[in-house]
Amino acid sequence: MSDRPVFVVGCPRSGTTMLQLMLHSHPRLSVPPETRFLVPIYQKRRSFGDMRQAAKRLALAEWMSSDRTTKFHELGLDRDDFIRQVVDGPGSLGSVIGTAFKMYADRFGKARWGDKRPSYVKQVDMLVRLFPDAQFVHLIRDGRDCVSSLKEMPWFTHSSFHAMSTWAEAIDAGRRLRKIMPEDSYYELRYEDLTDDPSTELKKLCHFLDEDFEPAMCSPREAASVAVPVHKVWHSNTHGEVLRSRVGSWATRLENWELRLCEQVLGERLEANGYELSGAPKASREHLVRLQKVMQKRRGSRMRKAMRDRFNRLREPGPVPALLTSGQRALAGLPPQRVEMELPQHVM
């Protein structure tokens, strides 16, 4: 049976939380609420030092479990137990991070762990470095609906131009991943298909994950009480049945100029993913120029981050790949770890 990590990615507001809950409803899969420690730890890996040293692992585990920005507390783990397992565990950066997710899976007696964060779609290279046997599930939604939803979110403080850029970046990242990722590592599905026929789409997804389909995945309401923090009111729809009520709601939620701009600039991407255009008139030159400037600025920011990462790779203090799963250890030339079965504290 597979023990590969699973990452749910996509544009924000594309239904990734719903998919997270569907996966968490599977008896072998656990996908926790969004955490905030994976990316910062990787970016600051030089300052955390060589994880082959127990003292360095201790310091990182203490930071992970105590810093308020990491949201470690939402995993519901015992801090002292986490620190102990990290110190006693393998000496690599990915192993320290992965231990938190593995312990979360252990809470529910599950064999596999996952993670969900939409922005990961642009950081797959980083995630593969940390977890070389990982599988990625990219949920795609009509860009017009994503833009409509994004601009209404209390945490999205940018303009509609940034919302359009965000969707375009996710789609473009998916195109690249389709070309370079192995077939057993990258999978795409559409939000509209998933909400229209959850059973069929989840059966296909389970086949990709090498898991048996479980009917409970089609009704993930119970999982929402565990895997969606109460304060995230914008995910209130996840506490009900899987519905298609928001599909195509862009027709009443987008302003005319937003629809025109979406279809002119994002039209090719929309049609390539099976979405029909409404035939809206062309956007104004003013709006086109503003969107192009936003997209160029964001592209420049991504390029600078990529350059910093390439530089940091030349001066890494210790090994990065995790050594927790059978696949990770096989890639590193290590024997499988002995697994001691424990009774779960809670069963999902």
ZIURFEN-V760049 format. One record per pair of residues at least 24 apart in sequence whose ideal C-beta (glycine too) atoms are under 10 Angstrom apart, sorted by the first residue. I is the first residue (numbers start at 1). J is the second residue. Records with the same first field share a line. If there is no record, write none. Layout:
BEGIN
I=J + J
END
This chain:
BEGIN
1=28 + 111 + 112 + 210 + 211 + 212 + 326
2=28 + 111 + 112 + 133 + 135 + 184 + 209 + 210 + 211 + 325 + 326 + 327
3=28 + 102 + 105 + 111 + 112 + 113 + 133 + 324 + 325 + 326 + 327 + 328 + 336 + 339
4=112 + 113 + 114 + 131 + 132 + 133 + 134 + 135 + 184 + 185 + 209 + 210 + 325 + 326 + 327 + 328
5=94 + 98 + 101 + 102 + 105 + 112 + 113 + 114 + 115 + 127 + 130 + 131 + 132 + 133 + 134 + 135 + 136 + 322 + 324 + 325 + 327 + 328
6=30 + 31 + 112 + 113 + 114 + 115 + 116 + 131 + 134 + 135 + 136 + 137 + 187 + 205 + 208 + 209 + 211
7=31 + 38 + 114 + 115 + 116 + 117 + 120 + 121 + 123 + 124 + 127 + 128 + 131 + 134 + 135 + 136 + 137 + 138
8=114 + 115 + 116 + 117 + 118 + 120 + 121 + 136 + 137 + 138 + 139
9=115 + 116 + 117 + 118 + 119 + 120 + 121 + 122 + 123 + 124 + 127 + 136 + 137 + 138 + 139 + 170 + 173 + 174 + 177 + 186 + 188
10=116 + 117 + 118 + 119 + 120 + 121 + 137 + 138 + 139 + 140 + 141 + 146 + 167 + 170 + 171 + 173 + 174 + 188 + 189 + 191
11=118 + 119 + 121 + 138 + 139 + 140 + 141 + 143 + 145 + 146 + 147 + 149 + 150 + 163 + 166 + 167 + 168 + 169 + 170 + 171 + 173 + 174 + 191
12=117 + 118 + 119 + 121 + 146 + 149 + 150 + 153 + 155 + 156 + 163 + 166 + 167 + 170
13=118 + 141 + 145 + 146 + 147 + 148 + 149 + 150 + 151 + 152 + 153 + 156 + 163 + 166 + 167 + 191 + 234 + 246
14=118 + 121 + 138 + 139 + 140 + 141 + 142 + 143 + 145 + 146 + 149 + 150 + 167 + 170 + 190 + 191
15=118 + 139 + 140 + 141 + 145 + 146 + 149 + 189 + 190 + 191 + 192 + 194 + 195 + 237 + 238 + 242 + 246
16=116 + 117 + 118 + 120 + 121 + 137 + 138 + 139 + 141 + 191
17=116 + 118 + 139 + 220 + 224 + 227 + 228 + 232 + 234 + 235 + 237 + 238
18=139 + 191 + 194 + 195 + 198 + 220 + 224 + 228 + 235 + 237 + 238 + 242 + 243
19=114 + 116 + 137 + 139 + 189 + 191 + 194 + 201 + 202 + 205 + 217 + 220
20=114 + 115 + 116 + 117 + 137 + 139 + 220 + 223 + 224 + 227 + 228 + 235 + 238
21=116 + 217 + 219 + 220 + 221 + 222 + 223 + 224 + 225 + 226 + 227 + 228 + 235 + 238 + 239 + 242
22=194 + 198 + 201 + 202 + 205 + 214 + 216 + 217 + 218 + 219 + 220 + 223 + 238 + 242
23=112 + 114 + 116 + 137 + 202 + 205 + 206 + 209 + 211 + 217 + 220 + 223 + 227
24=105 + 108 + 110 + 114 + 116 + 217 + 220 + 222 + 223 + 224 + 226 + 227 + 228 + 348
25=202 + 214 + 215 + 216 + 217 + 218 + 219 + 220 + 221 + 222 + 223 + 224 + 226 + 227 + 348
26=110 + 112 + 114 + 202 + 205 + 206 + 209 + 211 + 212 + 213 + 214 + 216 + 217 + 220 + 223 + 348
27=108 + 109 + 110 + 111 + 211 + 212 + 214 + 216 + 217 + 347 + 348
28=105 + 108 + 109 + 110 + 111 + 112 + 206 + 209 + 211 + 212 + 214
29=105 + 108 + 110 + 111 + 112 + 113 + 114 + 206 + 209 + 211 + 214 + 217 + 348
30=101 + 102 + 104 + 105 + 106 + 107 + 108 + 109 + 110 + 111 + 112 + 113 + 114 + 115 + 223 + 226 + 227 + 348
31=101 + 104 + 105 + 110 + 112 + 113 + 114 + 115 + 116 + 223 + 227
32=71 + 74 + 75 + 76 + 77 + 100 + 101 + 104 + 105 + 107 + 108 + 113 + 114 + 115 + 116 + 226 + 227
33=71 + 74 + 75 + 76 + 104 + 115 + 116 + 226 + 227 + 228 + 229 + 232 + 235
34=71 + 74 + 115 + 116 + 117 + 118 + 119 + 227 + 228 + 229 + 232
35=64 + 70 + 71 + 72 + 74 + 75 + 97 + 100 + 101 + 104 + 115 + 116 + 117
36=67 + 68 + 69 + 70 + 71 + 72 + 74 + 117
37=63 + 64 + 65 + 67 + 69 + 70 + 71 + 72 + 75 + 96 + 97 + 100
38=64 + 70 + 94 + 97 + 98 + 100 + 101 + 115 + 117 + 120 + 123 + 126 + 127 + 130 + 131
39=117 + 119 + 120 + 123 + 126 + 127
40=64 + 67 + 69 + 70
41=70 + 93 + 94 + 96 + 97 + 130
42=93 + 94 + 97 + 123 + 126 + 127 + 129 + 130 + 309 + 312 + 320
43=126 + 305 + 308 + 309 + 312
44=312
45=93 + 130 + 312 + 313 + 315 + 316 + 317 + 318 + 320
46=312 + 315 + 316 + 317 + 318
47=317
48=93 + 96 + 317 + 318
49=93 + 317 + 318
50=91 + 92 + 93 + 316 + 317 + 318 + 319
51=86 + 89 + 90 + 91 + 92 + 93 + 94 + 95 + 96 + 97 + 317 + 318 + 319 + 320
52=90 + 91 + 92 + 317 + 318 + 319
53=91 + 317 + 318
54=86 + 87 + 88 + 89 + 91
55=87
56=87 + 91 + 93 + 96 + 317 + 318
57=83 + 85 + 86 + 87 + 88 + 89 + 90 + 91 + 92 + 93 + 95 + 96 + 99 + 318
58=83 + 84 + 86 + 87 + 96
60=86 + 87 + 93 + 96 + 97
61=85 + 86 + 87 + 89 + 96 + 99 + 100
62=86
64=96 + 97 + 99 + 100
65=100
70=100
71=229
72=100
74=104 + 227 + 228 + 229 + 231
75=100 + 101 + 103 + 104 + 107
76=103 + 104 + 107 + 226 + 345 + 346
77=103 + 104 + 106 + 107
78=103 + 107 + 345
81=106
89=322 + 323 + 324 + 337
90=319 + 321 + 322 + 323 + 324 + 328 + 329 + 332 + 334 + 337
91=318 + 319 + 323
92=130 + 318 + 319 + 320 + 321 + 322 + 323 + 324 + 328 + 332
93=129 + 130 + 316 + 317 + 318 + 319 + 320 + 321 + 322
94=127 + 129 + 130 + 131 + 132 + 134 + 319 + 320 + 321 + 322 + 323 + 324 + 328
95=130 + 131 + 319 + 320 + 321 + 322 + 323 + 324 + 328
96=130 + 322 + 324
97=130 + 131 + 320 + 322 + 324
98=130 + 131 + 134 + 321 + 322 + 323 + 324 + 325 + 328
99=322 + 324
101=131 + 322 + 324
102=322 + 324 + 325
104=227
105=344
106=342 + 344 + 345
107=226 + 344 + 345 + 346 + 347 + 348
108=223 + 226 + 227 + 344 + 345 + 346 + 347 + 348
109=341 + 342 + 343 + 344 + 345 + 346 + 347 + 348
110=344 + 347 + 348
111=211 + 325 + 339
112=209 + 210 + 211 + 325
113=324 + 325
114=209
116=227
118=146 + 166 + 170
119=166 + 169 + 170 + 173
120=173
121=169 + 170 + 171 + 172 + 173 + 174 + 177
122=166 + 169 + 170 + 172 + 173 + 174 + 176 + 177 + 302 + 305
123=173 + 305 + 309
124=173 + 174 + 176 + 177 + 180 + 181 + 185 + 186
125=176 + 177 + 180 + 306 + 309
126=309 + 320
128=181 + 185 + 321
129=309 + 313 + 316 + 320 + 321 + 322
130=320 + 321 + 322 + 328
131=320 + 321 + 322 + 324 + 325 + 327 + 328
132=185 + 320 + 321 + 322 + 325 + 327 + 328 + 330 + 331 + 332
133=184 + 185 + 321 + 322 + 324 + 325 + 326 + 327 + 328 + 329 + 330 + 331
134=185 + 186 + 322 + 325 + 327 + 328
135=181 + 182 + 184 + 185 + 186 + 187 + 208 + 209 + 210
136=174 + 177 + 181 + 185 + 186 + 187 + 188
137=186 + 187 + 188 + 189 + 205 + 208 + 209
138=170 + 171 + 173 + 174 + 177 + 178 + 181 + 186 + 187 + 188 + 189 + 190
139=170 + 187 + 188 + 189 + 190 + 191 + 194 + 205
140=167 + 170 + 171 + 174 + 188 + 189 + 190 + 191 + 192 + 193 + 194 + 269 + 273 + 274 + 275
141=167 + 170 + 190 + 191 + 192 + 194 + 195 + 246 + 247 + 273 + 275
142=167 + 190 + 191 + 192 + 246 + 247 + 248 + 249 + 250 + 262 + 266 + 270 + 273 + 274 + 275 + 276
143=167 + 168 + 170 + 171 + 250 + 262 + 263 + 265 + 266 + 267 + 269 + 270 + 273 + 275
144=248 + 249 + 250 + 251 + 253 + 254 + 258 + 259 + 262 + 263 + 266 + 270 + 275 + 277 + 278
145=191 + 192 + 246 + 247 + 248 + 249 + 250 + 251 + 253 + 254 + 275
146=170 + 171 + 191 + 250 + 262 + 266
147=250 + 253 + 254 + 258 + 259 + 261 + 262 + 266
148=246 + 248 + 249 + 250 + 251 + 252 + 253 + 254 + 255 + 258 + 259 + 262
149=234 + 246 + 249 + 250 + 253
151=253 + 254 + 255 + 258
152=234 + 253
153=234
154=233 + 234
155=232 + 234
156=234
158=294
159=290 + 291 + 294
160=254 + 255 + 257 + 258 + 261 + 262 + 287 + 290 + 291 + 294
161=258 + 261 + 265 + 287 + 290 + 291 + 292 + 293 + 294 + 295 + 298
162=291 + 294 + 295 + 297 + 298
163=258 + 262 + 294
164=258 + 261 + 262 + 265 + 266 + 291 + 294 + 295
165=265 + 266 + 291 + 292 + 294 + 295 + 296 + 297 + 298 + 299
166=294 + 298
167=262 + 266 + 269 + 270
168=262 + 265 + 266 + 269 + 291 + 295 + 298
169=295 + 298 + 299 + 302
170=269
171=266 + 268 + 269 + 270 + 272 + 273
172=269 + 299
173=302
174=269 + 273
175=269 + 272
183=208
184=208 + 209 + 210
188=273
190=273 + 274 + 275
191=244 + 246 + 247
192=244 + 247 + 248 + 273 + 274 + 275
193=274
194=218 + 242 + 244
195=242 + 243 + 244 + 245 + 246 + 247
196=242 + 244 + 247
198=241 + 242
216=348
217=242
218=242
222=348
223=348
226=346 + 348
227=348
248=275
250=278
251=278
254=278 + 280
256=280 + 281 + 283
257=283 + 284 + 286 + 287
258=283 + 287
259=283
260=284 + 287 + 288
261=287 + 288 + 290 + 291
262=291
264=288 + 291
265=291 + 292 + 295
266=291
END
